[in-house]
């Protein structure tokens, strides 16, 4: 299973600083960085909800499924 997190390109398109997003969501910049790089095993729905609220987007704009080629 390969869930890709496209959060790293979303703030750039919205002219948003990671610091501001992390503060609004209520997480540290370090945790936001881990989410952006996909180095997390899960994400709380409340966190995803806050990210979508801040960026005014849908979860599908951030999350993408790609079939493993193995």
PDB file with one MODEL, atoms N, CA, C and O in Angstrom:
MODEL        1
ATOM      1  N   UNK A   1       0.850  -1.173   0.000  1.00  0.00           N
ATOM      2  CA  UNK A   1       0.000   0.000   0.000  1.00  0.00           C
ATOM      3  C   UNK A   1       0.891   1.229   0.000  1.00  0.00           C
ATOM      4  O   UNK A   1       1.847   1.319   0.770  1.00  0.00           O
ATOM      5  N   UNK A   2       0.571   2.165  -0.863  1.00  0.00           N
ATOM      6  CA  UNK A   2       1.368   3.382  -0.947  1.00  0.00           C
ATOM      7  C   UNK A   2       0.446   4.595  -0.930  1.00  0.00           C
ATOM      8  O   UNK A   2      -0.123   4.976  -1.953  1.00  0.00           O
ATOM      9  N   UNK A   3       0.314   5.180   0.226  1.00  0.00           N
ATOM     10  CA  UNK A   3      -0.431   6.421   0.358  1.00  0.00           C
ATOM     11  C   UNK A   3       0.591   7.556   0.310  1.00  0.00           C
ATOM     12  O   UNK A   3       1.499   7.621   1.138  1.00  0.00           O
ATOM     13  N   UNK A   4       0.436   8.428  -0.646  1.00  0.00           N
ATOM     14  CA  UNK A   4       1.346   9.546  -0.824  1.00  0.00           C
ATOM     15  C   UNK A   4       0.700  10.791  -0.224  1.00  0.00           C
ATOM     16  O   UNK A   4      -0.475  11.067  -0.470  1.00  0.00           O
ATOM     17  N   UNK A   5       1.462  11.534   0.556  1.00  0.00           N
ATOM     18  CA  UNK A   5       0.970  12.761   1.160  1.00  0.00           C
ATOM     19  C   UNK A   5       1.533  13.933   0.363  1.00  0.00           C
ATOM     20  O   UNK A   5       2.743  14.161   0.343  1.00  0.00           O
ATOM     21  N   UNK A   6       0.650  14.664  -0.287  1.00  0.00           N
ATOM     22  CA  UNK A   6       1.049  15.784  -1.138  1.00  0.00           C
ATOM     23  C   UNK A   6       0.954  17.114  -0.409  1.00  0.00           C
ATOM     24  O   UNK A   6       0.677  18.147  -1.020  1.00  0.00           O
ATOM     25  N   UNK A   7       1.178  17.088   0.864  1.00  0.00           N
ATOM     26  CA  UNK A   7       1.057  18.306   1.666  1.00  0.00           C
ATOM     27  C   UNK A   7       2.190  19.281   1.390  1.00  0.00           C
ATOM     28  O   UNK A   7       2.027  20.487   1.574  1.00  0.00           O
ATOM     29  N   UNK A   8       3.334  18.774   0.951  1.00  0.00           N
ATOM     30  CA  UNK A   8       4.470  19.658   0.726  1.00  0.00           C
ATOM     31  C   UNK A   8       4.229  20.644  -0.407  1.00  0.00           C
ATOM     32  O   UNK A   8       4.830  21.718  -0.417  1.00  0.00           O
ATOM     33  N   UNK A   9       3.365  20.310  -1.362  1.00  0.00           N
ATOM     34  CA  UNK A   9       3.092  21.234  -2.461  1.00  0.00           C
ATOM     35  C   UNK A   9       1.878  22.112  -2.194  1.00  0.00           C
ATOM     36  O   UNK A   9       1.729  23.160  -2.822  1.00  0.00           O
ATOM     37  N   UNK A  10       1.018  21.711  -1.286  1.00  0.00           N
ATOM     38  CA  UNK A  10      -0.195  22.486  -1.012  1.00  0.00           C
ATOM     39  C   UNK A  10       0.101  23.866  -0.420  1.00  0.00           C
ATOM     40  O   UNK A  10      -0.386  24.857  -0.963  1.00  0.00           O
ATOM     41  N   UNK A  11       0.871  23.982   0.661  1.00  0.00           N
ATOM     42  CA  UNK A  11       1.104  25.324   1.219  1.00  0.00           C
ATOM     43  C   UNK A  11       1.787  26.264   0.235  1.00  0.00           C
ATOM     44  O   UNK A  11       1.504  27.462   0.237  1.00  0.00           O
ATOM     45  N   UNK A  12       2.674  25.751  -0.601  1.00  0.00           N
ATOM     46  CA  UNK A  12       3.353  26.605  -1.569  1.00  0.00           C
ATOM     47  C   UNK A  12       2.339  27.229  -2.524  1.00  0.00           C
ATOM     48  O   UNK A  12       2.454  28.404  -2.875  1.00  0.00           O
ATOM     49  N   UNK A  13       1.364  26.457  -2.938  1.00  0.00           N
ATOM     50  CA  UNK A  13       0.330  26.971  -3.827  1.00  0.00           C
ATOM     51  C   UNK A  13      -0.598  27.957  -3.148  1.00  0.00           C
ATOM     52  O   UNK A  13      -1.256  28.758  -3.812  1.00  0.00           O
ATOM     53  N   UNK A  14      -0.651  27.902  -1.832  1.00  0.00           N
ATOM     54  CA  UNK A  14      -1.520  28.792  -1.070  1.00  0.00           C
ATOM     55  C   UNK A  14      -0.735  29.919  -0.399  1.00  0.00           C
ATOM     56  O   UNK A  14      -1.312  30.705   0.353  1.00  0.00           O
ATOM     57  N   UNK A  15       0.562  30.009  -0.659  1.00  0.00           N
ATOM     58  CA  UNK A  15       1.407  31.036  -0.035  1.00  0.00           C
ATOM     59  C   UNK A  15       1.296  30.994   1.490  1.00  0.00           C
ATOM     60  O   UNK A  15       1.094  32.018   2.143  1.00  0.00           O
ATOM     61  N   UNK A  16       1.433  29.790   2.037  1.00  0.00           N
ATOM     62  CA  UNK A  16       1.292  29.559   3.474  1.00  0.00           C
ATOM     63  C   UNK A  16       2.629  29.095   4.037  1.00  0.00           C
ATOM     64  O   UNK A  16       3.317  28.271   3.434  1.00  0.00           O
ATOM     65  N   UNK A  17       2.987  29.632   5.193  1.00  0.00           N
ATOM     66  CA  UNK A  17       4.204  29.188   5.869  1.00  0.00           C
ATOM     67  C   UNK A  17       3.881  27.948   6.702  1.00  0.00           C
ATOM     68  O   UNK A  17       2.811  27.853   7.303  1.00  0.00           O
ATOM     69  N   UNK A  18       4.812  27.009   6.728  1.00  0.00           N
ATOM     70  CA  UNK A  18       4.627  25.794   7.529  1.00  0.00           C
ATOM     71  C   UNK A  18       4.389  26.142   8.994  1.00  0.00           C
ATOM     72  O   UNK A  18       3.608  25.481   9.678  1.00  0.00           O
ATOM     73  N   UNK A  19       5.055  27.164   9.462  1.00  0.00           N
ATOM     74  CA  UNK A  19       4.907  27.590  10.856  1.00  0.00           C
ATOM     75  C   UNK A  19       3.453  27.966  11.146  1.00  0.00           C
ATOM     76  O   UNK A  19       2.904  27.582  12.179  1.00  0.00           O
ATOM     77  N   UNK A  20       2.836  28.712  10.239  1.00  0.00           N
ATOM     78  CA  UNK A  20       1.453  29.137  10.425  1.00  0.00           C
ATOM     79  C   UNK A  20       0.492  27.950  10.372  1.00  0.00           C
ATOM     80  O   UNK A  20      -0.449  27.868  11.160  1.00  0.00           O
ATOM     81  N   UNK A  21       0.734  27.043   9.448  1.00  0.00           N
ATOM     82  CA  UNK A  21      -0.112  25.847   9.337  1.00  0.00           C
ATOM     83  C   UNK A  21      -0.002  25.003  10.591  1.00  0.00           C
ATOM     84  O   UNK A  21      -1.017  24.570  11.138  1.00  0.00           O
ATOM     85  N   UNK A  22       1.212  24.765  11.053  1.00  0.00           N
ATOM     86  CA  UNK A  22       1.420  23.948  12.255  1.00  0.00           C
ATOM     87  C   UNK A  22       0.736  24.585  13.463  1.00  0.00           C
ATOM     88  O   UNK A  22       0.115  23.890  14.268  1.00  0.00           O
ATOM     89  N   UNK A  23       0.851  25.892  13.585  1.00  0.00           N
ATOM     90  CA  UNK A  23       0.233  26.593  14.709  1.00  0.00           C
ATOM     91  C   UNK A  23      -1.292  26.465  14.659  1.00  0.00           C
ATOM     92  O   UNK A  23      -1.924  26.215  15.686  1.00  0.00           O
ATOM     93  N   UNK A  24      -1.885  26.632  13.479  1.00  0.00           N
ATOM     94  CA  UNK A  24      -3.335  26.520  13.341  1.00  0.00           C
ATOM     95  C   UNK A  24      -3.819  25.111  13.667  1.00  0.00           C
ATOM     96  O   UNK A  24      -4.835  24.927  14.338  1.00  0.00           O
ATOM     97  N   UNK A  25      -3.070  24.116  13.179  1.00  0.00           N
ATOM     98  CA  UNK A  25      -3.454  22.711  13.379  1.00  0.00           C
ATOM     99  C   UNK A  25      -3.241  22.283  14.825  1.00  0.00           C
ATOM    100  O   UNK A  25      -3.948  21.412  15.330  1.00  0.00           O
ATOM    101  N   UNK A  26      -2.267  22.897  15.488  1.00  0.00           N
ATOM    102  CA  UNK A  26      -1.984  22.539  16.873  1.00  0.00           C
ATOM    103  C   UNK A  26      -0.937  21.450  17.007  1.00  0.00           C
ATOM    104  O   UNK A  26      -0.959  20.666  17.956  1.00  0.00           O
ATOM    105  N   UNK A  27      -0.013  21.407  16.043  1.00  0.00           N
ATOM    106  CA  UNK A  27       1.086  20.440  16.092  1.00  0.00           C
ATOM    107  C   UNK A  27       2.394  21.212  15.932  1.00  0.00           C
ATOM    108  O   UNK A  27       2.400  22.383  15.551  1.00  0.00           O
ATOM    109  N   UNK A  28       3.490  20.539  16.227  1.00  0.00           N
ATOM    110  CA  UNK A  28       4.799  21.179  16.086  1.00  0.00           C
ATOM    111  C   UNK A  28       5.210  21.197  14.615  1.00  0.00           C
ATOM    112  O   UNK A  28       4.713  20.414  13.805  1.00  0.00           O
ATOM    113  N   UNK A  29       6.112  22.092  14.294  1.00  0.00           N
ATOM    114  CA  UNK A  29       6.643  22.135  12.931  1.00  0.00           C
ATOM    115  C   UNK A  29       7.355  20.830  12.587  1.00  0.00           C
ATOM    116  O   UNK A  29       7.334  20.390  11.437  1.00  0.00           O
ATOM    117  N   UNK A  30       7.984  20.214  13.584  1.00  0.00           N
ATOM    118  CA  UNK A  30       8.663  18.938  13.361  1.00  0.00           C
ATOM    119  C   UNK A  30       7.660  17.855  12.983  1.00  0.00           C
ATOM    120  O   UNK A  30       7.914  17.064  12.074  1.00  0.00           O
ATOM    121  N   UNK A  31       6.518  17.813  13.675  1.00  0.00           N
ATOM    122  CA  UNK A  31       5.502  16.817  13.343  1.00  0.00           C
ATOM    123  C   UNK A  31       4.891  17.094  11.976  1.00  0.00           C
ATOM    124  O   UNK A  31       4.598  16.162  11.227  1.00  0.00           O
ATOM    125  N   UNK A  32       4.698  18.358  11.647  1.00  0.00           N
ATOM    126  CA  UNK A  32       4.197  18.706  10.316  1.00  0.00           C
ATOM    127  C   UNK A  32       5.183  18.255   9.253  1.00  0.00           C
ATOM    128  O   UNK A  32       4.780  17.765   8.198  1.00  0.00           O
ATOM    129  N   UNK A  33       6.462  18.415   9.519  1.00  0.00           N
ATOM    130  CA  UNK A  33       7.494  17.973   8.587  1.00  0.00           C
ATOM    131  C   UNK A  33       7.440  16.459   8.387  1.00  0.00           C
ATOM    132  O   UNK A  33       7.593  15.978   7.265  1.00  0.00           O
ATOM    133  N   UNK A  34       7.226  15.712   9.461  1.00  0.00           N
ATOM    134  CA  UNK A  34       7.115  14.256   9.355  1.00  0.00           C
ATOM    135  C   UNK A  34       5.906  13.860   8.517  1.00  0.00           C
ATOM    136  O   UNK A  34       5.973  12.918   7.727  1.00  0.00           O
ATOM    137  N   UNK A  35       4.812  14.575   8.690  1.00  0.00           N
ATOM    138  CA  UNK A  35       3.617  14.298   7.880  1.00  0.00           C
ATOM    139  C   UNK A  35       3.909  14.593   6.416  1.00  0.00           C
ATOM    140  O   UNK A  35       3.570  13.797   5.541  1.00  0.00           O
ATOM    141  N   UNK A  36       4.532  15.726   6.149  1.00  0.00           N
ATOM    142  CA  UNK A  36       4.844  16.125   4.770  1.00  0.00           C
ATOM    143  C   UNK A  36       5.712  15.095   4.055  1.00  0.00           C
ATOM    144  O   UNK A  36       5.512  14.815   2.873  1.00  0.00           O
ATOM    145  N   UNK A  37       6.666  14.540   4.773  1.00  0.00           N
ATOM    146  CA  UNK A  37       7.597  13.596   4.158  1.00  0.00           C
ATOM    147  C   UNK A  37       7.065  12.172   4.153  1.00  0.00           C
ATOM    148  O   UNK A  37       7.711  11.273   3.614  1.00  0.00           O
ATOM    149  N   UNK A  38       5.900  11.957   4.743  1.00  0.00           N
ATOM    150  CA  UNK A  38       5.310  10.624   4.746  1.00  0.00           C
ATOM    151  C   UNK A  38       5.951   9.673   5.733  1.00  0.00           C
ATOM    152  O   UNK A  38       5.812   8.457   5.597  1.00  0.00           O
ATOM    153  N   UNK A  39       6.650  10.202   6.725  1.00  0.00           N
ATOM    154  CA  UNK A  39       7.341   9.364   7.696  1.00  0.00           C
ATOM    155  C   UNK A  39       6.482   9.055   8.915  1.00  0.00           C
ATOM    156  O   UNK A  39       7.001   8.771   9.994  1.00  0.00           O
ATOM    157  N   UNK A  40       5.168   9.112   8.737  1.00  0.00           N
ATOM    158  CA  UNK A  40       4.249   8.773   9.815  1.00  0.00           C
ATOM    159  C   UNK A  40       3.444   7.547   9.399  1.00  0.00           C
ATOM    160  O   UNK A  40       3.228   7.304   8.211  1.00  0.00           O
ATOM    161  N   UNK A  41       3.008   6.788  10.381  1.00  0.00           N
ATOM    162  CA  UNK A  41       2.208   5.598  10.093  1.00  0.00           C
ATOM    163  C   UNK A  41       0.725   5.921  10.063  1.00  0.00           C
ATOM    164  O   UNK A  41      -0.079   5.122   9.582  1.00  0.00           O
ATOM    165  N   UNK A  42       0.361   7.083  10.572  1.00  0.00           N
ATOM    166  CA  UNK A  42      -1.036   7.472  10.593  1.00  0.00           C
ATOM    167  C   UNK A  42      -1.166   8.951  10.872  1.00  0.00           C
ATOM    168  O   UNK A  42      -0.216   9.623  11.273  1.00  0.00           O
ATOM    169  N   UNK A  43      -2.377   9.436  10.644  1.00  0.00           N
ATOM    170  CA  UNK A  43      -2.674  10.838  10.911  1.00  0.00           C
ATOM    171  C   UNK A  43      -4.088  10.895  11.484  1.00  0.00           C
ATOM    172  O   UNK A  43      -5.006  10.261  10.964  1.00  0.00           O
ATOM    173  N   UNK A  44      -4.247  11.645  12.536  1.00  0.00           N
ATOM    174  CA  UNK A  44      -5.559  11.775  13.163  1.00  0.00           C
ATOM    175  C   UNK A  44      -6.503  12.513  12.214  1.00  0.00           C
ATOM    176  O   UNK A  44      -6.103  13.436  11.504  1.00  0.00           O
ATOM    177  N   UNK A  45      -7.748  12.086  12.221  1.00  0.00           N
ATOM    178  CA  UNK A  45      -8.742  12.755  11.381  1.00  0.00           C
ATOM    179  C   UNK A  45      -8.913  14.216  11.794  1.00  0.00           C
ATOM    180  O   UNK A  45      -9.167  15.072  10.948  1.00  0.00           O
ATOM    181  N   UNK A  46      -8.775  14.503  13.081  1.00  0.00           N
ATOM    182  CA  UNK A  46      -8.879  15.885  13.545  1.00  0.00           C
ATOM    183  C   UNK A  46      -7.748  16.730  12.962  1.00  0.00           C
ATOM    184  O   UNK A  46      -7.952  17.897  12.628  1.00  0.00           O
ATOM    185  N   UNK A  47      -6.567  16.150  12.841  1.00  0.00           N
ATOM    186  CA  UNK A  47      -5.432  16.853  12.244  1.00  0.00           C
ATOM    187  C   UNK A  47      -5.683  17.085  10.763  1.00  0.00           C
ATOM    188  O   UNK A  47      -5.461  18.186  10.259  1.00  0.00           O
ATOM    189  N   UNK A  48      -6.145  16.054  10.064  1.00  0.00           N
ATOM    190  CA  UNK A  48      -6.462  16.177   8.646  1.00  0.00           C
ATOM    191  C   UNK A  48      -7.567  17.210   8.434  1.00  0.00           C
ATOM    192  O   UNK A  48      -7.508  18.005   7.496  1.00  0.00           O
ATOM    193  N   UNK A  49      -8.557  17.197   9.294  1.00  0.00           N
ATOM    194  CA  UNK A  49      -9.651  18.160   9.219  1.00  0.00           C
ATOM    195  C   UNK A  49      -9.128  19.590   9.361  1.00  0.00           C
ATOM    196  O   UNK A  49      -9.516  20.474   8.596  1.00  0.00           O
ATOM    197  N   UNK A  50      -8.254  19.814  10.332  1.00  0.00           N
ATOM    198  CA  UNK A  50      -7.708  21.160  10.556  1.00  0.00           C
ATOM    199  C   UNK A  50      -6.847  21.615   9.381  1.00  0.00           C
ATOM    200  O   UNK A  50      -6.885  22.785   8.999  1.00  0.00           O
ATOM    201  N   UNK A  51      -6.072  20.698   8.809  1.00  0.00           N
ATOM    202  CA  UNK A  51      -5.250  21.031   7.646  1.00  0.00           C
ATOM    203  C   UNK A  51      -6.146  21.445   6.481  1.00  0.00           C
ATOM    204  O   UNK A  51      -5.892  22.450   5.818  1.00  0.00           O
ATOM    205  N   UNK A  52      -7.194  20.663   6.240  1.00  0.00           N
ATOM    206  CA  UNK A  52      -8.119  20.972   5.147  1.00  0.00           C
ATOM    207  C   UNK A  52      -8.849  22.290   5.388  1.00  0.00           C
ATOM    208  O   UNK A  52      -9.082  23.060   4.457  1.00  0.00           O
ATOM    209  N   UNK A  53      -9.205  22.541   6.638  1.00  0.00           N
ATOM    210  CA  UNK A  53      -9.874  23.794   6.970  1.00  0.00           C
ATOM    211  C   UNK A  53      -8.957  24.980   6.678  1.00  0.00           C
ATOM    212  O   UNK A  53      -9.379  25.964   6.070  1.00  0.00           O
ATOM    213  N   UNK A  54      -7.708  24.881   7.111  1.00  0.00           N
ATOM    214  CA  UNK A  54      -6.751  25.970   6.928  1.00  0.00           C
ATOM    215  C   UNK A  54      -6.459  26.212   5.450  1.00  0.00           C
ATOM    216  O   UNK A  54      -6.416  27.357   5.000  1.00  0.00           O
ATOM    217  N   UNK A  55      -6.258  25.123   4.694  1.00  0.00           N
ATOM    218  CA  UNK A  55      -5.899  25.241   3.285  1.00  0.00           C
ATOM    219  C   UNK A  55      -7.118  25.353   2.369  1.00  0.00           C
ATOM    220  O   UNK A  55      -6.979  25.552   1.162  1.00  0.00           O
ATOM    221  N   UNK A  56      -8.313  25.223   2.950  1.00  0.00           N
ATOM    222  CA  UNK A  56      -9.561  25.240   2.192  1.00  0.00           C
ATOM    223  C   UNK A  56      -9.502  24.256   1.032  1.00  0.00           C
ATOM    224  O   UNK A  56      -9.680  24.614  -0.132  1.00  0.00           O
ATOM    225  N   UNK A  57      -9.243  22.982   1.398  1.00  0.00           N
ATOM    226  CA  UNK A  57      -9.123  21.929   0.399  1.00  0.00           C
ATOM    227  C   UNK A  57      -9.847  20.673   0.882  1.00  0.00           C
ATOM    228  O   UNK A  57     -10.410  20.658   1.977  1.00  0.00           O
ATOM    229  N   UNK A  58      -9.831  19.641   0.079  1.00  0.00           N
ATOM    230  CA  UNK A  58     -10.422  18.360   0.407  1.00  0.00           C
ATOM    231  C   UNK A  58      -9.296  17.377   0.765  1.00  0.00           C
ATOM    232  O   UNK A  58      -8.162  17.559   0.323  1.00  0.00           O
ATOM    233  N   UNK A  59      -9.595  16.337   1.560  1.00  0.00           N
ATOM    234  CA  UNK A  59      -8.563  15.352   1.892  1.00  0.00           C
ATOM    235  C   UNK A  59      -7.912  14.728   0.655  1.00  0.00           C
ATOM    236  O   UNK A  59      -6.723  14.409   0.667  1.00  0.00           O
ATOM    237  N   UNK A  60      -8.695  14.559  -0.403  1.00  0.00           N
ATOM    238  CA  UNK A  60      -8.151  14.000  -1.644  1.00  0.00           C
ATOM    239  C   UNK A  60      -7.140  14.900  -2.332  1.00  0.00           C
ATOM    240  O   UNK A  60      -6.378  14.442  -3.183  1.00  0.00           O
ATOM    241  N   UNK A  61      -7.127  16.171  -1.971  1.00  0.00           N
ATOM    242  CA  UNK A  61      -6.116  17.086  -2.509  1.00  0.00           C
ATOM    243  C   UNK A  61      -4.766  16.843  -1.850  1.00  0.00           C
ATOM    244  O   UNK A  61      -3.722  17.198  -2.397  1.00  0.00           O
ATOM    245  N   UNK A  62      -4.799  16.235  -0.672  1.00  0.00           N
ATOM    246  CA  UNK A  62      -3.588  16.010   0.113  1.00  0.00           C
ATOM    247  C   UNK A  62      -3.120  14.558   0.026  1.00  0.00           C
ATOM    248  O   UNK A  62      -1.922  14.293  -0.079  1.00  0.00           O
ATOM    249  N   UNK A  63      -4.070  13.619   0.071  1.00  0.00           N
ATOM    250  CA  UNK A  63      -3.751  12.191   0.088  1.00  0.00           C
ATOM    251  C   UNK A  63      -3.957  11.567  -1.286  1.00  0.00           C
ATOM    252  O   UNK A  63      -4.928  11.870  -1.979  1.00  0.00           O
ATOM    253  N   UNK A  64      -3.036  10.696  -1.671  1.00  0.00           N
ATOM    254  CA  UNK A  64      -3.105  10.033  -2.970  1.00  0.00           C
ATOM    255  C   UNK A  64      -2.704   8.570  -2.795  1.00  0.00           C
ATOM    256  O   UNK A  64      -1.765   8.264  -2.060  1.00  0.00           O
ATOM    257  N   UNK A  65      -3.405   7.682  -3.461  1.00  0.00           N
ATOM    258  CA  UNK A  65      -3.054   6.257  -3.426  1.00  0.00           C
ATOM    259  C   UNK A  65      -2.342   5.885  -4.718  1.00  0.00           C
ATOM    260  O   UNK A  65      -2.802   6.187  -5.819  1.00  0.00           O
ATOM    261  N   UNK A  66      -1.212   5.222  -4.548  1.00  0.00           N
ATOM    262  CA  UNK A  66      -0.489   4.670  -5.713  1.00  0.00           C
ATOM    263  C   UNK A  66      -0.212   3.205  -5.426  1.00  0.00           C
ATOM    264  O   UNK A  66       0.328   2.865  -4.374  1.00  0.00           O
ATOM    265  N   UNK A  67      -0.576   2.351  -6.346  1.00  0.00           N
ATOM    266  CA  UNK A  67      -0.375   0.918  -6.176  1.00  0.00           C
ATOM    267  C   UNK A  67       1.120   0.605  -6.168  1.00  0.00           C
ATOM    268  O   UNK A  67       1.884   1.095  -7.000  1.00  0.00           O
ATOM    269  N   UNK A  68       1.518  -0.240  -5.187  1.00  0.00           N
ATOM    270  CA  UNK A  68       2.912  -0.679  -5.139  1.00  0.00           C
ATOM    271  C   UNK A  68       3.221  -1.486  -6.382  1.00  0.00           C
ATOM    272  O   UNK A  68       2.399  -2.275  -6.847  1.00  0.00           O
ATOM    273  N   UNK A  69       4.406  -1.283  -6.912  1.00  0.00           N
ATOM    274  CA  UNK A  69       4.800  -2.009  -8.110  1.00  0.00           C
ATOM    275  C   UNK A  69       5.519  -3.311  -7.793  1.00  0.00           C
ATOM    276  O   UNK A  69       5.970  -4.008  -8.702  1.00  0.00           O
ATOM    277  N   UNK A  70       5.629  -3.645  -6.513  1.00  0.00           N
ATOM    278  CA  UNK A  70       6.335  -4.880  -6.146  1.00  0.00           C
ATOM    279  C   UNK A  70       5.434  -6.088  -6.225  1.00  0.00           C
ATOM    280  O   UNK A  70       5.873  -7.205  -5.948  1.00  0.00           O
TER     281      UNK A  70
ENDMDL
END
